[in-house]
Structures are given as structure tokens and as C-alpha cells.
């Protein structure tokens, strides 16, 4: 066994890799080597952050990725190929072969598994036993466990209506059962849940690591630590933390190397400074025009029409507010759709900016509610206006929690009028409550979630006898 290697198995999205970097850096400061198992397309991004990589292609099993895999392979008969893959356990066997080779080669002391690829634990279990490797889960979202007092993370509900909260959980549970029934019918009984339970038994996992029934979103396993890459204070009260859950706080990697920055960024930033007119609403008591920054991060594909429609409304606000500056980023498809829109001097549309460097200069941050943007806004104490664009992920719930804690406001991207958008921006600019709450939140969480606390949690995990 290589006692210095900690292997990261992370879902293949930039928004999942990024929140793990500070943890990897802290562990490397203690003499460990962080190694990320990644597909080829993410190799350069991870290595730019000074972390080692090893190639891992394919998909985790039991999570419905057969169709994605066949679409990537440009299948000519998608349904038949997906059915055959489910019957033959193709994704499972492929993942097992690749993970087994990686673990045999590296023999790490600890494997950290993203909750979004949690079924890798089932594949790895025999190897964890063989080499006495420790394991834990990383959760890049807030808690997804079923709660008595808090609504599901994937809804916009607040916790004050108990009946609505319980109904939301029941609806979420029924939705899962209906989806499973559809799989049973469509794929002749070869549904994901059946495969996961079957492989759990085949790999001889003990009852002490049984699949938990109180998490309706992920496959979770009893007795395995789960480290949540966020502060617990973002959750709705009261605390309903499970015994295996550990919140790590904001844990931001401020040294993140960002690539493909729009070459016009520095010029635009200089132009914004030149165009500033005296205003009593500047940050830190400095008289300046307020700067509003808007981005929807990586959430573009499939939602471009919504983003375009919203940006058109947002631009109309700034036509009427020449003393407000807007810096906005969007992908090429969105920018091309807006290329014939005449923009005044106070609106700047770019492809990508160095967000960590920009946020300290920003007065209001408009985004879709991804937890990465939420945490960065909290760190730099920037009031946020959140416009979720999909109910599938956690953005609706993040927006609800930001609103509940009075750290910002939220809106409905397809419903809010330009007047309503302007009123919300104005509220965030002029009401000192949001800045006060952000300052108090940062002081509390920075005091609680120190680097020493995080390292102590992992030192305890690594000191324990092999959990198997």
C-alpha cells in the first residue's frame, strides 16, 4: 500500500471538482499526495491546480448512464443498445475493470468518493478489504437526507409550512417510485435499483454498510463518513445532521487557476473604472457606481433560451439605470443570439472572467444558485440575487436557504419582470441588512470551520483501524 496517496473519485463536472481542491491542498500539506481519477478532458484542468491525475473513463453503474454512454457512442438503435447494456451489465463490468486497475496500481491509503458516483463503493469493497483502504464520501451539495422539518433540497419551499414540507417529501418519494416503475416496464425488469442491490450482495457487503432508506436522491451506505463541502449554517434549522455527516465549512480554494479568460476582461474592467460616476452606494464606504455581476456558470446547455430571455430583461433594466454597471458572462451560443443587441456603455458581455478576482469588486452577484457561487459570494460578502434555471438540481433549495437567512434575494427567471428585477437589485444595494448578515455569517463560520478542525477530522479517520 502507498501510505501517501489519497484517491479522489469525483463526478465529471467542473462544479464537482472545484470544491474538493482546498481539501486536497490541506491533505497534501500533511504529506499526502492527492490523485484525481478523471477522464481525459479534465486532465489539464486538474493538473493546472497542481494535483496529480490518473485516467478514468466511463460511467458509474446503477445511476442511469447507459443512455448517456450510448449517445456518446452515437448509437444507431438507442433503446435496443441501452437494453442490451443493462442486461449484460456492461457499464458495471467496464467500471469495475478500470477502478480495479487503478486501485491495484496506486493502493491508496484513503479513497474519497463523490456522492454522485456513490455506487463505486460497491465495486471497490473487495479491494478495500484486500488492502485495508479507508473510504469516505464527499458531498458537493448540502444534505440530501430526508428531514422532518426541512423541505427537499430540490424545491423552493421554506420550512415554515410543515404540511407542505411533508407533502414535498412524499411527492419526491412517489416520483422516484414512478421512475423506477417506468424502468421496470421499459427495460424488462432491468432497473437501476435492482442492479445496485444485486451487486451489493455479489460483492459481499455486510449488513453494517446496508443501503440507507432515508436518502431519496443518492445511494448512501450505513457506517461510512460523509464530508459535506459547505457550512451547516446554510441549512434550515433545526440541525438534522446524521451521525456520519461532517460539515467542512466554506473550504474554498482561492488559488484556483482559471483558463480561457476573455481577452477583453482587463480592458472592460478598466473601462468600468473610467465610467464610474460618484454614488453614495459604493462598497466599503467608497463612492462609486455599483457593479453588478451576472453569470450562470456551467449551466448553459439545455437552458440557453431561458438565459437569453432573462438577459434581455436584465439588459432593459440597465438601459434605464445608466449609473449601474453590469458585467455579464455567457457561452458562445448565448452571446451569438444577443450579438445584434445594442448595448450601452454600462453593459459588458464577456465569455469568461476570473470570478475569484472579480467578486471583491462586485456589489451584487446574480447567478443560478450553484453551491460554488453561493460559497464564493459568502466568502467575499457579496449580496446575491439567485435565479435558478432548473428544478432538477439543488439550485432551488440553495436559493431558498439564501433567502431564508437574509443573505440575498431570489427570483423566478421566467416570471420576474424588468421592474421586479430592478427592485430586487435596488434592495440589495441599499438595505444594509444583507451586508451585516453576510459579515456575521462569515465571522461565525470562519471561527468554527478552521483548517485545523478539517485536518483533525481526517487525521482521526486515517488513524482508525481499517473499518472493514
C-alpha positions as CSV (number, residue, x, y, z in Angstrom):
1,X,0.0,0.0,0.0
2,X,1.2,3.5,-0.8
3,X,0.6,5.3,2.5
4,X,0.9,8.7,0.9
5,X,-1.8,8.6,-1.8
6,X,-5.4,9.8,-1.3
7,X,-7.5,8.9,-4.4
8,X,-10.4,11.2,-5.4
9,X,-13.3,9.7,-7.4
10,X,-15.3,12.8,-8.4
11,X,-18.3,13.1,-10.7
12,X,-17.2,14.5,-14.1
13,X,-18.3,18.1,-13.7
14,X,-16.1,21.1,-13.1
15,X,-18.6,22.2,-10.4
16,X,-17.8,18.9,-8.5
17,X,-14.0,19.0,-8.9
18,X,-13.6,22.6,-7.8
19,X,-15.0,22.4,-4.3
20,X,-12.6,19.5,-3.5
21,X,-9.4,21.4,-4.3
22,X,-8.9,23.1,-0.9
23,X,-9.4,19.8,0.9
24,X,-6.8,18.2,-1.4
25,X,-4.4,21.1,-0.8
26,X,-4.8,20.7,3.0
27,X,-4.2,16.9,2.9
28,X,-1.1,17.5,0.7
29,X,0.2,19.9,3.3
30,X,0.3,16.9,5.7
31,X,2.4,14.8,3.4
32,X,-0.2,13.0,1.4
33,X,-0.5,13.1,-2.4
34,X,-3.9,13.8,-3.9
35,X,-4.6,11.9,-7.1
36,X,-7.7,12.5,-9.1
37,X,-9.1,9.8,-11.3
38,X,-10.5,11.7,-14.3
39,X,-11.5,11.4,-17.9
40,X,-9.0,12.8,-20.4
41,X,-11.0,16.1,-20.9
42,X,-10.4,17.2,-17.3
43,X,-6.8,16.2,-17.0
44,X,-5.4,19.6,-17.9
45,X,-7.8,21.4,-15.6
46,X,-6.9,19.3,-12.6
47,X,-3.1,19.3,-13.3
48,X,-3.3,23.1,-13.6
49,X,-4.2,23.2,-9.9
50,X,-1.0,21.2,-9.1
51,X,-2.7,17.9,-8.5
52,X,-1.8,14.5,-10.0
53,X,-4.3,12.6,-12.2
54,X,-4.8,9.1,-13.4
55,X,-7.2,8.4,-16.3
56,X,-10.7,7.0,-15.6
57,X,-13.2,7.0,-18.4
58,X,-16.7,5.5,-18.5
59,X,-19.6,6.0,-16.1
60,X,-20.6,4.7,-12.6
61,X,-23.2,1.9,-12.7
62,X,-26.7,1.8,-11.4
63,X,-27.3,5.6,-12.0
64,X,-29.0,5.5,-15.4
65,X,-25.9,6.4,-17.5
66,X,-26.4,3.7,-20.1
67,X,-28.3,6.1,-22.4
68,X,-25.6,8.9,-22.0
69,X,-22.9,6.3,-22.8
70,X,-24.7,5.1,-26.0
71,X,-25.5,8.7,-27.1
72,X,-21.8,9.5,-26.8
73,X,-21.1,6.4,-28.9
74,X,-23.7,7.6,-31.5
75,X,-25.8,4.5,-31.2
76,X,-28.0,3.8,-34.2
77,X,-30.6,1.9,-32.1
78,X,-30.5,3.7,-28.8
79,X,-33.3,1.7,-27.0
80,X,-32.0,-1.7,-28.0
81,X,-28.4,-0.9,-27.2
82,X,-29.4,0.5,-23.8
83,X,-31.4,-2.6,-23.0
84,X,-28.6,-4.9,-24.0
85,X,-26.2,-2.9,-21.9
86,X,-28.5,-3.2,-18.9
87,X,-28.9,-7.0,-19.4
88,X,-25.2,-7.6,-19.8
89,X,-24.1,-5.2,-17.0
90,X,-21.8,-3.5,-19.5
91,X,-21.3,-0.3,-17.5
92,X,-20.7,-2.2,-14.3
93,X,-18.1,-4.5,-15.8
94,X,-16.3,-1.6,-17.5
95,X,-16.2,0.5,-14.4
96,X,-15.1,-2.5,-12.3
97,X,-12.2,-3.2,-14.6
98,X,-11.0,0.4,-14.7
99,X,-11.4,1.0,-10.9
100,X,-9.7,-2.3,-10.0
101,X,-6.7,-1.5,-12.2
102,X,-6.3,2.0,-10.6
103,X,-6.6,0.7,-7.1
104,X,-4.2,-2.2,-7.8
105,X,-1.7,0.2,-9.2
106,X,-1.9,3.0,-6.6
107,X,-3.0,1.1,-3.5
108,X,-4.0,4.3,-1.8
109,X,-4.5,4.7,1.9
110,X,-7.8,6.5,1.5
111,X,-10.4,6.9,-1.3
112,X,-12.8,9.8,-1.3
113,X,-15.9,9.2,-3.4
114,X,-18.3,11.9,-4.7
115,X,-21.8,11.1,-3.6
116,X,-22.9,11.4,-7.2
117,X,-20.8,8.3,-8.0
118,X,-21.6,6.5,-4.7
119,X,-22.1,3.1,-6.3
120,X,-18.3,2.9,-6.9
121,X,-18.2,1.9,-3.2
122,X,-19.9,-1.4,-4.1
123,X,-17.3,-2.1,-6.8
124,X,-14.4,-1.1,-4.6
125,X,-15.5,-3.0,-1.4
126,X,-13.5,-6.2,-2.1
127,X,-10.4,-4.2,-2.8
128,X,-10.9,-2.0,0.3
129,X,-10.9,-5.2,2.3
130,X,-7.9,-6.7,0.5
131,X,-5.7,-3.7,1.0
132,X,-7.3,-2.2,4.2
133,X,-8.0,1.0,2.4
134,X,-10.2,3.5,4.2
135,X,-13.1,5.3,2.4
136,X,-15.3,8.3,2.9
137,X,-17.9,10.2,0.8
138,X,-17.7,13.8,-0.3
139,X,-20.9,15.7,-0.7
140,X,-20.6,18.8,-3.0
141,X,-24.2,19.8,-2.1
142,X,-26.0,20.5,1.1
143,X,-27.5,17.5,2.8
144,X,-29.9,15.3,0.7
145,X,-31.2,13.2,3.5
146,X,-34.9,13.1,4.3
147,X,-35.7,15.5,7.1
148,X,-38.7,16.1,9.4
149,X,-38.6,19.9,9.4
150,X,-36.8,20.9,6.2
151,X,-38.1,20.5,2.7
152,X,-36.1,18.6,0.0
153,X,-33.1,20.5,-1.3
154,X,-34.6,20.4,-4.8
155,X,-37.6,22.5,-4.0
156,X,-38.1,26.3,-3.5
157,X,-40.0,25.7,-0.2
158,X,-39.3,27.3,3.1
159,X,-39.5,25.3,6.3
160,X,-42.4,27.3,7.9
161,X,-45.2,25.2,6.4
162,X,-44.9,21.7,7.9
163,X,-47.7,20.2,5.8
164,X,-46.1,21.5,2.6
165,X,-42.7,20.1,3.7
166,X,-44.1,16.6,4.3
167,X,-46.1,16.7,1.1
168,X,-42.9,17.6,-0.8
169,X,-41.1,14.7,0.6
170,X,-43.9,12.3,-0.2
171,X,-44.1,13.7,-3.8
172,X,-40.4,13.3,-4.2
173,X,-40.6,9.7,-2.9
174,X,-43.5,8.9,-5.3
175,X,-41.6,10.4,-8.2
176,X,-38.8,8.0,-7.6
177,X,-41.1,5.1,-7.4
178,X,-42.8,6.1,-10.7
179,X,-39.4,6.4,-12.4
180,X,-38.4,3.0,-11.2
181,X,-41.7,1.5,-12.4
182,X,-41.1,3.1,-15.8
183,X,-37.6,1.5,-15.9
184,X,-39.1,-1.9,-15.0
185,X,-41.6,-1.8,-17.8
186,X,-39.3,-0.2,-20.4
187,X,-36.3,-2.4,-19.7
188,X,-38.0,-5.7,-18.9
189,X,-37.3,-5.6,-15.2
190,X,-33.6,-4.4,-15.5
191,X,-33.9,-1.3,-13.4
192,X,-31.1,0.5,-11.6
193,X,-32.2,-0.2,-8.0
194,X,-32.3,-3.9,-8.8
195,X,-28.8,-3.9,-10.2
196,X,-27.4,-1.9,-7.2
197,X,-28.9,-4.4,-4.7
198,X,-27.8,-7.3,-6.8
199,X,-24.2,-6.1,-6.9
200,X,-24.3,-5.2,-3.2
201,X,-24.9,-8.9,-2.5
202,X,-22.5,-10.3,-5.1
203,X,-19.6,-8.2,-3.6
204,X,-20.4,-9.5,-0.1
205,X,-21.0,-6.1,1.5
206,X,-22.0,-6.7,5.2
207,X,-25.3,-5.5,6.8
208,X,-23.4,-2.8,8.7
209,X,-23.0,-1.0,5.4
210,X,-26.5,-1.5,4.2
211,X,-28.1,0.9,1.7
212,X,-29.8,3.5,3.7
213,X,-33.5,4.3,3.1
214,X,-33.5,7.9,4.4
215,X,-31.8,9.4,1.3
216,X,-34.1,9.6,-1.7
217,X,-31.5,11.2,-4.0
218,X,-28.3,9.2,-3.6
219,X,-27.4,5.7,-2.8
220,X,-25.9,6.0,0.7
221,X,-24.4,3.4,2.9
222,X,-24.5,3.0,6.6
223,X,-21.4,3.5,8.7
224,X,-19.4,5.4,6.0
225,X,-18.4,9.0,6.8
226,X,-19.8,11.8,4.6
227,X,-18.0,15.1,4.4
228,X,-20.2,18.0,3.3
229,X,-18.2,20.7,1.5
230,X,-20.2,23.5,2.9
231,X,-21.1,25.1,6.3
232,X,-24.0,23.6,8.2
233,X,-25.2,27.2,8.9
234,X,-26.6,27.3,5.4
235,X,-29.1,24.6,6.2
236,X,-32.6,25.3,7.5
237,X,-32.8,25.0,11.3
238,X,-33.0,22.9,13.4
239,X,-30.0,20.7,12.7
240,X,-30.9,17.2,11.5
241,X,-27.4,16.1,10.8
242,X,-26.9,12.3,10.6
243,X,-24.3,10.6,12.8
244,X,-22.0,10.0,9.8
245,X,-22.1,13.6,8.4
246,X,-19.4,16.2,8.9
247,X,-19.7,19.7,7.6
248,X,-16.4,21.2,6.5
249,X,-17.4,24.9,6.1
250,X,-16.9,27.1,3.1
251,X,-13.5,25.4,2.3
252,X,-12.7,27.5,-0.8
253,X,-9.6,27.0,-3.0
254,X,-8.6,30.6,-3.6
255,X,-5.6,29.7,-5.6
256,X,-7.7,28.2,-8.3
257,X,-6.2,28.6,-11.8
258,X,-8.9,29.7,-14.3
259,X,-8.3,29.2,-18.0
260,X,-9.9,30.6,-21.2
261,X,-10.5,34.1,-19.6
262,X,-12.0,36.5,-22.1
263,X,-9.1,38.5,-23.5
264,X,-11.2,41.7,-23.2
265,X,-11.6,41.3,-19.5
266,X,-8.9,43.7,-18.3
267,X,-9.9,46.3,-20.9
268,X,-13.5,46.1,-19.8
269,X,-12.6,46.3,-16.1
270,X,-10.5,49.4,-16.8
271,X,-13.5,50.9,-18.8
272,X,-15.8,50.2,-15.9
273,X,-13.5,52.1,-13.6
274,X,-13.3,55.0,-16.0
275,X,-17.0,55.2,-16.4
276,X,-17.7,55.3,-12.7
277,X,-19.7,58.3,-11.5
278,X,-19.9,59.4,-7.9
279,X,-22.5,57.4,-5.9
280,X,-23.1,57.1,-2.2
281,X,-23.7,53.3,-2.5
282,X,-20.2,52.0,-3.1
283,X,-18.6,49.1,-1.2
284,X,-16.5,49.8,1.9
285,X,-17.6,53.4,2.0
286,X,-16.0,54.3,-1.3
287,X,-18.1,56.5,-3.6
288,X,-18.5,54.7,-6.9
289,X,-21.1,53.3,-9.3
290,X,-22.4,49.9,-8.2
291,X,-21.1,47.0,-10.1
292,X,-23.5,44.1,-10.7
293,X,-22.0,40.8,-12.0
294,X,-24.2,38.1,-13.6
295,X,-23.3,34.6,-14.6
296,X,-24.9,31.2,-14.9
297,X,-21.7,29.3,-14.6
298,X,-21.7,26.0,-16.4
299,X,-25.5,25.7,-16.5
300,X,-25.9,26.7,-20.2
301,X,-26.7,23.6,-22.2
302,X,-30.4,22.9,-22.5
303,X,-31.3,26.2,-20.8
304,X,-30.0,28.7,-23.3
305,X,-33.4,30.1,-24.3
306,X,-34.2,30.8,-20.6
307,X,-30.9,32.6,-20.2
308,X,-31.3,34.6,-23.3
309,X,-34.8,35.7,-22.3
310,X,-33.6,36.7,-18.8
311,X,-30.6,38.6,-20.1
312,X,-32.8,40.6,-22.4
313,X,-34.9,41.6,-19.4
314,X,-31.8,42.3,-17.3
315,X,-30.3,44.5,-20.1
316,X,-33.5,46.5,-20.2
317,X,-33.0,47.3,-16.5
318,X,-29.6,48.7,-17.2
319,X,-30.8,50.8,-20.2
320,X,-32.9,52.6,-17.6
321,X,-30.1,52.7,-15.0
322,X,-27.0,54.3,-16.7
323,X,-25.4,54.7,-13.2
324,X,-25.3,51.0,-12.7
325,X,-22.6,48.8,-14.3
326,X,-23.3,45.3,-15.5
327,X,-20.6,42.7,-16.2
328,X,-22.2,39.6,-17.6
329,X,-20.7,36.3,-18.9
330,X,-22.4,33.7,-21.2
331,X,-21.3,31.0,-23.6
332,X,-20.9,31.4,-27.3
333,X,-24.4,30.4,-28.2
334,X,-26.0,32.9,-25.9
335,X,-23.6,35.7,-27.0
336,X,-24.3,35.0,-30.6
337,X,-28.0,35.2,-30.0
338,X,-27.5,38.6,-28.4
339,X,-24.9,39.9,-30.9
340,X,-27.4,42.2,-32.6
341,X,-28.5,43.7,-29.3
342,X,-27.1,47.3,-29.0
343,X,-25.5,47.5,-25.6
344,X,-24.9,50.9,-23.8
345,X,-21.6,51.7,-22.2
346,X,-22.7,50.3,-18.8
347,X,-23.4,46.7,-20.1
348,X,-20.4,44.4,-20.8
349,X,-21.0,40.9,-22.1
350,X,-18.0,38.5,-22.0
351,X,-17.3,34.8,-22.3
352,X,-15.5,34.1,-19.0
353,X,-13.9,36.2,-16.2
354,X,-11.7,35.3,-13.2
355,X,-14.6,35.2,-10.8
356,X,-12.4,35.0,-7.6
357,X,-10.6,38.1,-8.6
358,X,-13.7,39.9,-9.7
359,X,-16.0,39.3,-6.7
360,X,-14.3,41.6,-4.2
361,X,-15.1,44.5,-6.6
362,X,-18.8,43.4,-7.0
363,X,-21.8,45.0,-5.2
364,X,-24.5,42.5,-6.3
365,X,-23.9,39.0,-7.7
366,X,-26.7,37.5,-9.9
367,X,-26.4,33.7,-10.5
368,X,-28.3,30.5,-10.8
369,X,-27.7,29.2,-7.3
370,X,-24.9,26.7,-7.7
371,X,-23.3,26.0,-4.4
372,X,-19.9,27.0,-5.6
373,X,-21.1,30.5,-6.5
374,X,-23.1,30.7,-3.2
375,X,-20.0,29.9,-1.2
376,X,-17.8,32.3,-3.1
377,X,-20.3,35.1,-2.6
378,X,-20.4,34.3,1.2
379,X,-16.6,34.4,1.4
380,X,-16.4,37.8,-0.3
381,X,-19.6,39.1,1.5
382,X,-21.4,39.9,-1.8
383,X,-25.3,40.0,-1.6
384,X,-26.7,37.7,-4.2
385,X,-29.8,37.6,-6.4
386,X,-30.4,34.0,-7.3
387,X,-32.4,32.9,-10.4
388,X,-32.5,29.1,-10.5
389,X,-32.9,27.7,-14.0
390,X,-33.7,24.1,-13.3
391,X,-35.6,22.2,-10.6
392,X,-33.5,19.0,-11.2
393,X,-30.6,20.0,-9.1
394,X,-30.0,21.8,-5.8
395,X,-30.2,25.4,-7.1
396,X,-33.9,25.9,-6.0
397,X,-33.0,24.8,-2.5
398,X,-29.9,26.9,-2.3
399,X,-31.9,30.0,-3.3
400,X,-34.5,29.3,-0.7
401,X,-31.8,29.0,2.0
402,X,-30.0,32.2,0.9
403,X,-33.4,34.0,1.1
404,X,-34.3,32.4,4.5
405,X,-31.0,33.5,6.1
406,X,-31.4,37.0,4.6
407,X,-28.1,36.7,2.7
408,X,-29.6,37.7,-0.5
409,X,-32.8,37.5,-2.6
410,X,-34.3,35.1,-5.1
411,X,-36.5,35.4,-8.2
412,X,-38.3,33.4,-10.9
413,X,-36.3,33.5,-14.0
414,X,-39.2,33.2,-16.4
415,X,-41.7,35.3,-14.4
416,X,-39.9,38.3,-13.0
417,X,-40.4,41.5,-15.0
418,X,-37.6,44.0,-15.6
419,X,-39.3,46.2,-12.9
420,X,-39.1,43.4,-10.3
421,X,-35.5,42.6,-11.2
422,X,-34.6,46.3,-10.8
423,X,-36.4,46.5,-7.4
424,X,-34.5,43.4,-6.1
425,X,-31.2,44.8,-7.2
426,X,-32.0,48.1,-5.6
427,X,-33.0,46.4,-2.3
428,X,-29.7,44.6,-2.2
429,X,-27.8,47.8,-2.9
430,X,-29.5,50.0,-0.4
431,X,-30.5,47.8,2.5
432,X,-27.5,47.3,4.9
433,X,-29.1,44.2,6.5
434,X,-27.7,41.9,3.8
435,X,-24.1,43.1,4.3
436,X,-24.5,42.9,8.0
437,X,-25.8,39.3,7.8
438,X,-23.0,38.3,5.4
439,X,-20.4,39.7,7.7
440,X,-21.9,37.9,10.7
441,X,-22.2,34.7,8.8
442,X,-18.5,34.8,7.7
443,X,-17.3,35.6,11.1
444,X,-19.2,32.7,12.7
445,X,-18.2,30.1,10.1
446,X,-14.6,31.1,9.8
447,X,-14.3,30.8,13.6
448,X,-15.9,27.4,13.6
449,X,-14.5,25.7,10.5
450,X,-10.8,26.2,10.8
451,X,-8.2,24.3,8.8
452,X,-7.1,22.6,12.0
453,X,-10.7,21.3,12.5
454,X,-10.8,19.9,9.0
455,X,-7.4,18.2,9.3
456,X,-8.3,16.8,12.7
457,X,-11.4,15.1,11.2
458,X,-9.3,13.4,8.5
459,X,-6.4,12.6,10.9
460,X,-9.0,10.7,13.1
461,X,-10.3,8.9,10.0
462,X,-6.8,7.9,8.9
463,X,-5.7,6.8,12.4
464,X,-8.7,4.5,12.9
465,X,-8.2,0.7,12.3
466,X,-9.4,-0.5,8.9
467,X,-13.2,0.0,9.0
468,X,-13.9,-3.3,7.1
